[in-house]
Amino acid sequence: MSEEYHIPPFVMFRRKLLRFTFRPIFHLLIRVRITGKENIPMGQPYLIAANHVSIFEPPFILAFWPEIPEAIAGHDVWERGGQGKLVKWYGALPVHRGEYDRAIIKNMTSALQSGLPLLIFPEGGRSHNLGMRRAMPGVAYMVEKAGVPILPVAIKGTRDNALQLLRKLKRPTFEMRIGKPFTIPPITEKGEARREARQRNADAVMLKIASLLPEDYHGVYQGQVADFPEE
């Protein structure tokens, strides 16, 4: 592992403690379904790219992922009470949505180049409904800088009304579908053509995720998934 990127022991302890705490809570309150774990390239660097409907996807993925990934979260999350405490405890990397931040990009690429997996949500925030929003080009930039495969992860069932169902003593089902690792084409264009190529690559990541989900989750990618079937 690269000496440039170091995770303090107390941060690793907190992450393990959070996993130990959240797994039984999830099992108690919801039905957990996970498929595709065999697709995870254990011990290697890769980018975990998932859809983001509600507040539940990050803790759900991080609680049940076989390894302990690095994770990023919008800078504003740090100010949100309970959510803020959790991201601080996990030691997530804060990012300003839609802004170019040289320091955070350096940290994320350093983590990947050090051999760690990294969890991101290409949409840049919660959609608050099933349909996907268009990916931000940052995911393509990250892959371009780090040169690692992408693991598409589709999350199903994590709606904002999950808490309401729990109050009615109904157990929702949270499902994680893990696709096969893939790579996106290198970008050789310049200027505006380069930005367009990055957006195409970011869209390709979302289409891979969409290929693992029912049609009502496809959102802005409706009708395009047939071109990017899960292999």
WONOR-V605617 format. One record per backbone hydrogen bond with DSSP energy under -1.0 kcal/mol. NH is the residue of the N-H (numbers start at 1). CO is the residue of the C=O. Records with the same first field share a line. If there is no record, write none. Layout:
# WONOR-V605617
NH = CO / CO
This chain:
# WONOR-V605617
12 = 8
13 = 9
14 = 10
15 = 11
16 = 12
17 = 13
18 = 14
19 = 15
20 = 16
21 = 17
22 = 18
23 = 19
25 = 21
26 = 22
27 = 23
28 = 24
29 = 25
30 = 26
31 = 172
33 = 174
35 = 176
39 = 36
40 = 37
42 = 40
44 = 41
47 = 149
48 = 118
49 = 151
50 = 120
60 = 56
61 = 57
62 = 58
63 = 59
64 = 60
65 = 61
70 = 117
72 = 119
73 = 93
75 = 95
77 = 74
78 = 75
79 = 76
80 = 77
83 = 80
84 = 80
85 = 81
86 = 82
87 = 83
88 = 84
89 = 85
90 = 86
91 = 87
92 = 87
93 = 71
95 = 73
99 = 96
105 = 101
106 = 102
107 = 103
108 = 104
109 = 105
110 = 106
111 = 107
112 = 108
113 = 109
114 = 110
115 = 112
116 = 111
118 = 46
119 = 70
120 = 48
124 = 121
127 = 52
128 = 53
132 = 217
136 = 122
139 = 136
141 = 137
142 = 138
143 = 139
144 = 140
145 = 141
146 = 142
147 = 143
150 = 182
151 = 47
153 = 49
154 = 177
156 = 175
159 = 157
162 = 159
165 = 161
166 = 162
167 = 163
168 = 164
169 = 166
170 = 165
174 = 31
175 = 156
176 = 33
177 = 154
178 = 35
179 = 152
182 = 150
193 = 190
195 = 191
196 = 192
197 = 193
198 = 194
199 = 195
200 = 196
201 = 197
202 = 198
203 = 199
204 = 200
205 = 201
206 = 202
207 = 203
208 = 204
209 = 205
210 = 206
211 = 207
212 = 209
213 = 210
217 = 214
218 = 215
220 = 132
221 = 218
222 = 219
224 = 221
227 = 224
228 = 225
